[in-house]
Amino acid sequence: MLSRILSTLLLWSVVLASLWYFGADAAVVLLTAIAALTLHEFYRLVEKMGYKPFRWTAIVFAVLMTASPYYVATYLPEVDEVVGIVPGLLVLATILASVRSLGERDGTNRVESIGSTVLGLFFIPFLLQYLIRILLLPPDDNSGLVLCLWVVAVSKFCDVGALLTGLAIGRHKMAPNISPKKTWEGAVGGVLISMGVGAGIAAWVPDLMPEKITPLVAAAVALPLALTTIVSDLIESALKRRADIKDTGKMIPGIGGAFDLSDSLILTAPLAYYILVFLV
């Protein structure tokens, strides 16, 4: 537990310092690195299940899919409007995986190689790039960066709240066949803390948040995001159980790998984007 707390404090310090000095560019670099590392670990899980995705080609596409919304919108906005850069990259990656499967896989795993490669690209970089799109929501100020950080805080503090509440009063198992340590009491505590953090940030820096996102609205929006965070976290646990592996990596002491860092954001990011579109 001590190593988890220290790692969490260090990670938040690095993130906040990077954003303070380098702004949105730092956010894009950090999120792109996390997406690429998460996809790498996802394919490790998939390989444990017996499939053979095109790992390194897909990781190159993951970098492009995650970072491109920001840089294309900044320097070539007409391209994204006409083409749709991220869906275009996903289509291109699917075509490339299909072509490679004909020459590099035999009849027993061609379909599986294509399917696992494309699933990874959709599930990790395609969904995580919505955090980058949140950066771009307010066109005239820097509140997009605060919004992005707000979504991450709401999601991650749901994890922290669920863990602490579960340790304190957790009694009833929520999904014993997927994640035996998660409890319903922990889930409720995580959601409440997430709502409190969301409202607290909106009250603390009201000038940096969009006008419509008052503390009350922030708490209301945090509710579905926190619930989705729990589902997103359970999906990663289900993948690890299917692959018969305990941790996706050992990159971060007390936490695990990049997937253990990003799991709660994967489903939360797109939902947050589509909710915030109506508020910004």
C-alpha positions, 0 to 999 in steps of 0.5 A, a space after each residue: 500500500 505504501 508503494 502505491 501511495 508513493 507512486 500515486 503522489 509521484 505520478 501526480 507530481 510529474 503530471 502537474 509539473 509537466 502541464 504547468 511548464 509545457 501545457 497541452 503539448 505535455 498532455 498530448 505526449 503523456 497520453 500518447 505514451 500511455 496509449 502506446 504502452 497500454 496497447 503493448 501490454 494489451 497485446 501481451 495479454 492477447 498473446 497469452 490467450 494464444 493470438 498473434 496480433 501485429 504488435 509493433 505495426 499497431 503501436 505505430 498506429 496507436 501513436 498516430 491515432 492518439 496524437 493526431 487529433 491535437 496536431 491536425 486540429 492545430 495545424 491542418 483543421 480542414 483535414 480532420 473535418 473532411 477525412 476524419 483522421 482517427 477513423 481513417 487511420 483505423 481503417 488503414 491499419 485494418 487494411 494493412 493487418 488484413 494484407 499482412 495476415 495473408 502472407 505472414 499467418 497461416 489458415 489457423 490464425 489469420 482471422 484471429 490476428 486481424 481481429 486482435 490487432 484491430 480490437 486493440 487499436 479500437 479499445 485503446 488508442 481510439 477510445 483514449 484519444 477522446 481525452 485529446 479531443 476534450 483538450 480541444 473542446 473550448 476553442 478560445 482558452 486553456 480550459 480544455 486542459 483543465 477539463 481533461 485533467 478534471 476527467 482524469 481526476 474524477 476517474 482516478 479518484 474513483 479508483 482510490 475511493 473504492 480501494 480505501 472504502 473497500 478496505 475500511 468497510 467492504 463486505 459484499 463482493 461485487 464481481 468475485 469471478 472477475 475481481 475478488 477484492 472489489 466490493 459494493 461498499 467500495 464502489 459506492 465510496 468510490 462514486 461518492 468521492 469521485 463526485 466530491 472531487 469533481 465538485 471540489 475542483 469546479 469550486 476551487 478553480 471556477 475561472 478555469 472551468 467552462 461557465 456551465 460547469 458549476 460544482 453541482 453540474 460537475 458532481 452530476 457529470 461525475 456520477 456516470 463517469 465514476 460508474 463507467 470507471 468501475 466498468 472499465 476497470 472490471 474489463 481490464 480485470 476480466 482480460 487479466 483473468 482470461 489471460 491468467 496473468 496477475 499484473 500487466 506489467 511492473 513499470 510502476 511500483 505498487 500500481 503495475 503497468 501502463 494498463 493498470 494506470 489507464 484502465 479506468 480511463 478507456 471507457 470513461 474518456 469517450 463518455 466524458 467527451 460526449 457529455 462535455 460537448 453539450 456543456 462547453 
